[in-house]
Amino acid sequence: MAKEKPKEDKSSFDAVPWSCTDMKLLLISLLSLCSLATIFQFFPSTSGFSTTVITSCFPKLASVSHNLSSSPPDVHPLGEEQLGSDSVVRRAFNPVGSAAYLFVQMGAYRGGSNNFAIVGLASKPLHVFAKPQFWCEWQPHGGPGGDSNSTFASGYRILPDWGYGRVYTVVVVNCTFPVDVGLDGSGGQLVVHATTGGGGGDRAVQTEERFVAVEEAPGSVNASAFSAPPKYDYLYCGSSLYGDLSPQRIREWMAYHARLFGERSHFVFHDAGGVHPGVMEVLRPWVEKGIVTVQDIREQERFDGYYHNQFLVVNDCLHRYKFMAKWIFFFDVDEFIYLAPKTNLDSLLASLSPYTQFTMEQMPMSSKLCRSTDHGKTARMWGIEKMVYRDVKRGVRRDRKFAIQPRSAFATGVHMSQNVAGRSLHKTDGRIKYFHYHGTIAARRDPCEEFVNATGGHLRRDALRSRRDPPPRRRRGEEVRAQDDRLEAGAHQTVIPPTVHARFTIFFSDSFLRPQ
């Protein structure tokens, strides 16, 4: 029996010429695109066509082309050790690159007719173990130019972060010239000379950088602003906001302190990633009314400083608003200022005006314990209404927060300033203090984890000693009406979203007060 001839696989046979044809078309297409991209490089920029049009359609092709055309980084030669004539081996040390910037400027502001403050970050080891120097140069616009037309002064550096810096530390450079500069209406620029002082990362190298810190247009400086009454009585400078903050907690905090600070106040928030869309929806009506300013500072995360660079942020805020407020308050959004009964903020601060700054005692509140009588009602209550038990454990150092008269301050910390002209007060006899609700600002759930019956005395829970202490709770109704008044004023000019409109009935609706 003859064997059956195997059938020819026509499908694979037919695929061979098809694959060749496909490959030829692909090669021709790529060659045509590369030729067009090369030709378009010689076209003028106004022709309407550019290589970006082609490469935007083919991102992979663009990336390959970029990688092929970009030159590789320079290769540092190897310094070899040598054997001296005295038979001593002289080892070689090969420095490569740099670990941190000499200076990273965030802001620079006038502090008077002959004074400037430059706020920024710098290498912490450089400023802790070496002696970097700053020189200030004022270059007026116009005139013959050159050093003969400039005014010079040495820069005085302040390190206000109490050693908390990491790779970077906060530096405030104070430039005080011997004469007034830039007040003749000609304008000019402040140029800062920053050096390592011969004691930086390499003692054999004296590195110097020059940068423009301030640019003033002709006629832009009004010297009367340095002595005129400020626009605001009180201004809030917030630290870096980060994390998944609760819009509900921010809403409560804002309404409470808008009432407390009154009409002539302003609030500055610094967004380090915490002002997400939900929080921005809460703040937007206040922004539109000119009561709140939100600054995006997320780029500072590039530079490794302490706690989202909060020391940098508060110093920038201090100098940015130096002449705009009588008092600047520094505290956080999980903290509520409280005044003793029958105490008015205006009269209190008037009595404290002989002091440049005063600090406030902290009342640490439990973030878990709530009253049993509030059980079942907490969904419609503010956080400060629910959490009424204070940690009274002794022997624990409590941080303080503070307020400062900015025109007499040169730099600031987070809990107080050590760089002020004038006296500081640390005992206010309970007239003003702040309640700290730690661990609640990012909680979307109801914070009440345990309901207790204690109404007096002390209660022990989780090794903490607590007692009922609910003063801020009593003020809630006043703050609700205050938010109503401040947002309702001029409502015909601003459309406020219903979900954040502070009408009394809407404010207490379930959709508004439900924990988020």
C-alpha positions as CSV (number, residue, x, y, z in Angstrom):
1,M,0.0,0.0,0.0
2,A,1.5,3.2,-1.1
3,K,2.0,5.9,1.5
4,E,-0.3,8.9,1.2
5,K,1.6,12.0,0.2
6,P,1.6,14.7,2.8
7,K,-0.7,17.6,2.0
8,E,1.1,20.8,1.3
9,D,0.5,23.5,3.9
10,K,-0.7,26.2,1.6
11,S,-1.5,28.6,4.5
12,S,2.1,28.8,5.6
13,F,3.3,29.0,2.0
14,D,1.0,31.9,1.3
15,A,2.1,33.7,4.5
16,V,5.7,34.0,3.4
17,P,5.2,36.5,0.6
18,W,2.6,38.4,2.7
19,S,5.1,38.8,5.6
20,C,7.7,40.1,3.2
21,T,5.3,42.6,1.7
22,D,4.2,43.7,5.1
23,M,7.8,44.2,6.2
24,K,8.6,46.2,3.1
25,L,5.7,48.6,3.7
26,L,6.7,49.1,7.3
27,L,10.3,49.9,6.5
28,I,9.2,52.3,3.7
29,S,6.8,54.1,6.1
30,L,9.4,54.5,8.8
31,L,12.0,55.8,6.3
32,S,9.5,58.3,4.9
33,L,8.6,59.6,8.4
34,C,12.3,60.0,9.4
35,S,13.0,61.8,6.1
36,L,10.0,64.2,6.7
37,A,11.2,64.9,10.2
38,T,14.7,65.7,9.0
39,I,13.4,68.0,6.2
40,F,11.0,69.9,8.6
41,Q,13.9,70.9,10.8
42,F,15.1,73.2,8.0
43,F,11.7,74.9,7.7
44,P,11.2,78.3,9.5
45,S,9.3,78.3,12.8
46,T,6.5,80.3,11.3
47,S,5.6,77.8,8.7
48,G,3.0,76.2,10.9
49,F,4.7,72.7,10.6
50,S,7.3,71.4,13.0
51,T,8.8,68.2,14.1
52,T,6.7,68.3,17.2
53,V,3.6,67.6,15.0
54,I,5.1,64.4,13.7
55,T,6.6,63.3,17.0
56,S,3.4,64.0,18.9
57,C,1.7,61.4,16.7
58,F,4.4,58.9,17.3
59,P,5.6,59.3,20.9
60,K,7.7,56.1,20.9
61,L,9.5,57.1,17.7
62,A,10.1,60.6,19.3
63,S,11.6,59.0,22.4
64,V,13.9,56.8,20.5
65,S,15.0,59.7,18.3
66,H,15.7,61.8,21.4
67,N,17.7,59.1,23.1
68,L,19.9,58.6,20.0
69,S,20.5,62.3,19.4
70,S,21.2,63.3,23.1
71,S,24.8,63.2,24.0
72,P,25.8,61.0,27.0
73,P,26.9,62.8,30.2
74,D,30.5,63.7,30.7
75,V,32.6,60.9,32.2
76,H,34.8,62.1,35.0
77,P,38.4,60.9,34.7
78,L,40.0,58.8,37.4
79,G,42.6,60.4,39.5
80,E,45.2,57.8,40.3
81,E,47.3,57.6,43.3
82,Q,51.0,58.4,43.1
83,L,54.2,57.2,44.7
84,G,56.2,60.2,45.9
85,S,60.0,60.4,45.9
86,D,59.9,59.9,49.7
87,S,58.2,56.5,49.1
88,V,54.9,57.8,50.4
89,V,51.8,56.8,48.6
90,R,49.6,59.8,47.9
91,R,46.0,58.6,47.6
92,A,43.6,60.3,45.2
93,F,40.1,61.5,46.0
94,N,37.7,61.9,43.1
95,P,34.7,64.2,43.7
96,V,31.7,63.7,41.5
97,G,28.5,65.8,41.4
98,S,26.9,67.8,44.2
99,A,24.7,66.6,47.0
100,A,22.5,69.7,47.6
101,Y,21.9,73.2,46.2
102,L,23.7,76.1,47.6
103,F,20.4,78.0,48.0
104,V,16.8,77.4,47.0
105,Q,14.8,80.6,47.1
106,M,11.1,80.6,47.9
107,G,10.4,84.3,48.3
108,A,12.1,87.6,48.9
109,Y,10.4,90.7,50.3
110,R,11.0,94.2,51.4
111,G,11.2,94.8,55.1
112,G,11.5,98.6,54.9
113,S,13.2,101.3,52.9
114,N,16.6,99.8,53.2
115,N,15.9,96.2,54.2
116,F,15.0,92.9,52.4
117,A,14.4,89.4,53.6
118,I,15.2,86.4,51.4
119,V,13.6,83.1,52.5
120,G,14.8,79.8,51.2
121,L,16.5,76.4,51.7
122,A,20.1,75.5,51.8
123,S,22.4,72.5,52.5
124,K,22.1,71.7,56.2
125,P,25.7,70.4,56.6
126,L,27.0,73.5,54.9
127,H,25.3,75.8,57.3
128,V,25.8,73.7,60.4
129,F,29.5,72.8,59.9
130,A,30.8,75.5,57.6
131,K,30.5,79.3,57.3
132,P,28.7,80.2,54.1
133,Q,28.4,83.9,53.4
134,F,25.9,86.1,51.6
135,W,26.5,89.5,50.1
136,C,23.7,91.8,49.0
137,E,23.9,94.2,46.0
138,W,21.2,96.7,45.0
139,Q,21.4,97.6,41.3
140,P,19.2,100.5,40.3
141,H,17.7,100.6,36.9
142,G,19.3,103.2,34.5
143,G,22.5,105.0,35.3
144,P,26.0,104.1,34.1
145,G,25.7,100.6,35.6
146,G,28.5,98.5,37.1
147,D,29.7,98.3,40.7
148,S,30.1,102.1,40.9
149,N,26.3,102.5,40.7
150,S,25.5,99.6,43.1
151,T,25.0,99.6,46.9
152,F,26.4,96.7,48.9
153,A,25.7,95.2,52.3
154,S,26.6,92.0,54.0
155,G,23.8,89.5,54.4
156,Y,22.9,88.3,57.9
157,R,21.7,84.6,57.8
158,I,19.1,83.3,60.3
159,L,18.5,79.5,60.8
160,P,15.0,79.4,62.3
161,D,14.2,75.7,62.2
162,W,15.8,74.8,65.5
163,G,18.0,72.1,63.9
164,Y,15.1,70.1,62.6
165,G,16.2,70.3,59.0
166,R,17.1,67.2,57.0
167,V,19.1,67.5,53.7
168,Y,18.0,71.1,53.6
169,T,17.6,73.6,56.4
170,V,15.7,76.9,56.3
171,V,17.7,80.1,55.8
172,V,16.4,83.6,56.1
173,V,18.9,86.1,54.7
174,N,18.5,89.7,56.0
175,C,19.9,92.4,53.8
176,T,20.1,95.8,55.5
177,F,21.8,98.6,53.4
178,P,23.4,101.6,55.0
179,V,21.1,103.9,52.9
180,D,17.6,103.7,51.4
181,V,17.5,101.9,48.1
182,G,14.9,102.0,45.3
183,L,12.7,104.7,46.7
184,D,13.5,107.3,44.0
185,G,11.1,105.6,41.6
186,S,13.8,104.3,39.2
187,G,13.3,100.7,40.2
188,G,16.1,98.1,40.4
189,Q,17.0,94.6,41.5
190,L,18.5,92.9,44.5
191,V,21.3,90.6,43.6
192,V,22.5,88.1,46.2
193,H,26.1,86.7,46.2
194,A,26.1,83.3,47.9
195,T,29.4,81.6,48.7
196,T,30.4,78.4,50.5
197,G,32.9,80.5,52.6
198,G,35.8,78.2,51.7
199,G,34.5,75.7,54.2
200,G,31.8,73.9,52.2
201,G,31.9,70.4,50.7
202,D,35.4,71.1,49.4
203,R,37.6,73.4,51.3
204,A,39.9,73.7,48.2
205,V,37.0,75.2,46.2
206,Q,35.4,78.6,46.9
207,T,32.0,78.3,45.1
208,E,30.1,81.5,44.5
209,E,26.6,81.9,42.9
210,R,24.9,85.2,42.0
211,F,21.1,85.4,41.6
212,V,18.4,88.0,41.3
213,A,16.3,87.8,44.5
214,V,14.0,90.8,43.9
215,E,13.0,92.7,40.7
216,E,11.2,96.1,41.2
217,A,9.7,98.0,38.3
218,P,10.1,101.8,38.2
219,G,7.6,103.4,40.5
220,S,6.4,100.2,42.0
221,V,7.5,100.9,45.6
222,N,5.4,103.0,47.9
223,A,7.4,103.9,51.0
224,S,4.3,104.9,52.9
225,A,3.3,101.2,53.1
226,F,6.0,100.6,55.6
227,S,4.3,102.9,58.2
228,A,0.7,102.8,57.1
229,P,-2.0,101.0,59.2
230,P,-2.3,97.4,58.0
231,K,-5.2,96.2,56.0
232,Y,-6.1,93.4,58.4
233,D,-6.2,93.1,62.2
234,Y,-5.5,89.4,62.2
235,L,-4.0,87.1,59.6
236,Y,-3.7,83.3,59.8
237,C,-0.6,81.7,58.4
238,G,-1.1,78.0,58.1
239,S,1.6,75.3,57.9
240,S,1.8,72.9,55.0
241,L,-1.4,71.0,54.4
242,Y,-0.9,67.4,53.3
243,G,-2.6,64.1,53.3
244,D,-6.3,63.1,52.8
245,L,-7.8,65.9,54.8
246,S,-11.5,65.7,55.8
247,P,-13.6,68.5,54.1
248,Q,-16.0,68.4,57.0
249,R,-13.3,69.2,59.6
250,I,-11.9,72.0,57.4
251,R,-15.4,73.4,57.0
252,E,-15.9,73.5,60.8
253,W,-12.5,75.0,61.4
254,M,-13.0,77.7,58.9
255,A,-16.5,78.7,60.1
256,Y,-15.3,78.8,63.7
257,H,-12.3,81.0,63.2
258,A,-14.0,83.3,60.7
259,R,-16.3,84.2,63.5
260,L,-13.5,84.4,66.1
261,F,-11.2,86.7,64.0
262,G,-14.0,88.9,62.6
263,E,-14.4,91.0,59.5
264,R,-10.9,92.4,59.3
265,S,-9.1,89.1,59.0
266,H,-7.6,86.9,56.3
267,F,-6.5,83.3,56.1
268,V,-3.6,81.8,54.1
269,F,-3.5,78.1,53.4
270,H,-0.4,76.3,51.9
271,D,-1.3,73.3,49.8
272,A,1.4,70.6,50.0
273,G,-1.0,68.0,48.6
274,G,-3.8,68.3,51.2
275,V,-6.1,70.7,49.3
276,H,-7.7,68.0,47.2
277,P,-11.0,68.8,45.3
278,G,-13.2,68.1,48.3
279,V,-11.3,70.5,50.5
280,M,-11.1,73.1,47.7
281,E,-14.9,72.9,47.3
282,V,-15.1,74.0,51.0
283,L,-12.6,76.8,50.6
284,R,-13.7,78.1,47.3
285,P,-16.5,80.4,48.6
286,W,-14.1,82.0,51.0
287,V,-11.5,82.4,48.3
288,E,-14.1,84.1,46.0
289,K,-15.1,86.5,48.9
290,G,-11.4,87.5,49.4
291,I,-11.3,86.0,52.9
292,V,-9.0,83.0,52.0
293,T,-5.8,82.7,49.9
294,V,-4.6,79.2,48.8
295,Q,-1.0,78.9,47.7
296,D,0.2,75.8,45.8
297,I,3.6,74.8,47.3
298,R,3.7,71.2,46.1
299,E,7.0,71.8,44.3
300,Q,8.8,72.1,47.7
301,E,8.5,68.3,48.0
302,R,11.5,68.1,45.7
303,F,13.7,69.4,48.5
304,D,14.1,67.1,51.5
305,G,13.3,69.4,54.5
306,Y,11.5,68.9,57.8
307,Y,7.8,68.0,57.7
308,H,6.9,69.2,54.2
309,N,9.2,72.3,54.8
310,Q,6.8,73.9,57.3
311,F,9.5,76.1,58.8
312,L,10.1,77.5,55.2
313,V,6.4,78.1,54.7
314,V,5.7,80.0,57.9
315,N,8.8,82.2,57.4
316,D,7.7,83.0,53.9
317,C,4.2,83.8,55.1
318,L,5.6,86.1,57.9
319,H,7.6,88.2,55.5
320,R,5.1,88.1,52.6
321,Y,2.3,89.7,54.8
322,K,4.6,91.6,57.2
323,F,2.9,95.0,56.5
324,M,-0.6,93.7,56.0
325,A,-1.7,92.7,59.5
326,K,-1.3,93.8,63.1
327,W,-1.1,90.2,64.4
328,I,-0.2,87.0,62.6
329,F,-1.4,83.7,64.1
330,F,0.4,80.4,63.7
331,F,-1.4,77.2,64.5
332,D,-2.8,74.2,62.7
333,V,-6.2,73.2,61.2
334,D,-6.8,70.6,64.0
335,E,-6.5,73.3,66.6
336,F,-9.2,75.7,67.8
337,I,-8.4,79.0,69.5
338,Y,-10.5,79.6,72.6
339,L,-11.1,82.7,74.6
340,A,-12.1,82.7,78.2
341,P,-15.8,83.7,78.9
342,K,-16.5,87.5,78.6
343,T,-13.2,87.9,76.8
344,N,-13.1,89.8,73.5
345,L,-10.2,89.2,71.0
346,D,-9.8,92.9,70.2
347,S,-9.6,94.0,73.7
348,L,-7.3,91.1,74.7
349,L,-4.8,91.8,72.0
350,A,-4.9,95.5,72.7
351,S,-3.8,94.6,76.2
352,L,-1.0,92.5,74.8
353,S,0.2,95.1,72.3
354,P,3.3,95.9,74.4
355,Y,4.5,92.4,73.6
356,T,5.9,91.4,70.2
357,Q,4.6,87.9,70.6
358,F,2.6,85.7,73.0
359,T,2.2,81.9,73.2
360,M,-0.9,80.0,73.9
361,E,-1.3,77.0,76.2
362,Q,-2.4,73.7,74.6
363,M,-5.5,71.7,75.7
364,P,-4.9,68.2,74.2
365,M,-8.3,66.6,73.6
366,S,-9.2,62.9,73.3
367,S,-10.0,61.8,69.7
368,K,-12.0,58.7,70.8
369,L,-14.1,59.5,73.9
370,C,-17.6,61.0,73.6
371,R,-20.4,61.5,76.0
372,S,-23.0,58.8,76.3
373,T,-25.8,61.4,76.2
374,D,-24.7,62.2,72.6
375,H,-25.0,58.6,71.4
376,G,-27.0,58.5,68.2
377,K,-26.7,62.3,67.7
378,T,-23.1,62.6,66.6
379,A,-23.8,62.4,62.8
380,R,-25.2,66.0,63.1
381,M,-22.6,67.4,65.4
382,W,-19.3,69.1,64.9
383,G,-16.1,67.4,66.0
384,I,-15.5,69.9,68.8
385,E,-19.0,69.1,70.0
386,K,-18.4,65.4,70.2
387,M,-14.9,65.3,71.7
388,V,-15.2,66.9,75.1
389,Y,-12.6,65.0,77.1
390,R,-9.2,66.4,77.7
391,D,-6.0,64.5,78.4
392,V,-4.7,65.8,81.7
393,K,-1.8,63.4,82.1
394,R,1.0,65.2,84.0
395,G,4.7,65.3,83.3
396,V,4.2,65.7,79.5
397,R,5.7,68.7,77.7
398,R,3.0,70.3,75.6
399,D,3.8,72.3,72.5
400,R,2.5,75.9,72.3
401,K,1.3,78.0,69.4
402,F,1.5,81.7,69.1
403,A,0.7,85.1,67.6
404,I,3.2,87.7,66.6
405,Q,3.4,91.4,65.6
406,P,5.1,90.9,62.2
407,R,6.8,94.3,61.9
408,S,9.0,93.4,64.8
409,A,10.0,89.9,63.7
410,F,12.9,88.9,61.6
411,A,12.1,85.1,61.4
412,T,9.9,82.6,63.1
413,G,9.6,79.0,64.2
414,V,6.5,76.8,64.3
415,H,5.8,77.1,68.0
416,M,7.3,80.5,68.7
417,S,9.9,83.0,67.3
418,Q,13.4,83.4,68.7
419,N,14.2,86.3,66.4
420,V,12.0,89.3,67.4
421,A,12.6,92.8,68.6
422,G,10.7,93.3,71.9
423,R,9.3,91.2,74.7
424,S,7.5,87.8,74.6
425,L,4.7,86.7,76.9
426,H,4.2,83.0,77.8
427,K,1.7,83.3,80.5
428,T,-1.7,84.6,79.5
429,D,-3.5,83.4,82.7
430,G,-5.9,81.3,80.6
431,R,-7.4,84.2,78.7
432,I,-6.5,82.6,75.4
433,K,-5.5,79.0,74.7
434,Y,-6.0,76.4,72.0
435,F,-7.7,73.0,71.9
436,H,-5.8,70.4,70.0
437,Y,-7.8,67.6,68.4
438,H,-4.9,65.4,67.2
439,G,-5.6,62.6,64.8
440,T,-9.0,63.9,63.7
441,I,-8.3,66.1,60.7
442,A,-8.0,63.3,58.2
443,A,-10.6,61.0,59.7
444,R,-13.7,60.5,57.5
445,R,-15.5,58.3,60.1
446,D,-17.3,59.4,63.2
447,P,-14.5,59.9,65.7
448,C,-16.5,58.7,68.6
449,E,-15.2,55.2,69.3
450,E,-16.3,55.0,73.0
451,F,-19.2,56.6,74.8
452,V,-18.7,57.3,78.5
453,N,-20.9,58.5,81.3
454,A,-18.3,60.5,83.3
455,T,-19.5,64.1,83.8
456,G,-16.9,65.2,86.3
457,G,-13.7,64.1,87.9
458,H,-11.3,62.0,85.9
459,L,-11.6,59.1,83.6
460,R,-8.8,56.6,82.7
461,R,-8.7,55.2,79.2
462,D,-5.8,53.8,77.2
463,A,-3.3,54.8,79.9
464,L,-4.5,58.4,79.5
465,R,-6.1,60.4,82.2
466,S,-9.0,62.5,80.9
467,R,-11.6,64.8,82.2
468,R,-14.6,66.6,80.6
469,D,-13.6,70.0,79.3
470,P,-15.9,71.3,76.5
471,P,-15.5,75.1,76.3
472,P,-15.4,75.3,72.4
473,R,-18.7,73.4,72.2
474,R,-20.6,76.4,73.6
475,R,-19.5,78.7,70.8
476,R,-20.7,76.5,67.9
477,G,-24.0,78.3,67.3
478,E,-22.2,81.7,67.1
479,E,-19.8,80.4,64.5
480,V,-22.6,79.0,62.3
481,R,-24.3,82.4,62.3
482,A,-21.0,84.1,61.6
483,Q,-20.3,82.0,58.5
484,D,-23.8,82.9,57.4
485,D,-23.1,86.6,57.8
486,R,-19.7,86.6,56.1
487,L,-20.7,84.6,53.1
488,E,-24.1,86.3,52.8
489,A,-22.5,89.8,52.6
490,G,-22.5,90.8,49.0
491,A,-24.0,87.5,47.9
492,H,-25.4,89.2,44.8
493,Q,-21.8,89.4,43.5
494,T,-20.8,85.7,44.2
495,V,-22.7,82.6,43.5
496,I,-22.1,80.1,46.4
497,P,-22.7,76.4,45.8
498,P,-25.7,75.2,47.8
499,T,-23.6,72.4,49.4
500,V,-21.3,74.9,51.1
501,H,-23.7,77.8,51.4
502,A,-23.9,78.7,55.1
503,R,-27.6,79.3,55.4
504,F,-28.6,78.2,58.9
505,T,-31.1,75.5,57.7
506,I,-28.7,74.1,55.0
507,F,-25.8,74.2,57.4
508,F,-27.5,71.7,59.7
509,S,-28.7,69.4,56.9
510,D,-27.6,65.8,57.0
511,S,-25.8,66.1,53.7
512,F,-23.7,69.0,55.0
513,L,-22.8,67.7,58.4
514,R,-22.5,64.0,57.7
515,P,-18.9,62.9,58.5
516,Q,-16.8,62.6,55.3
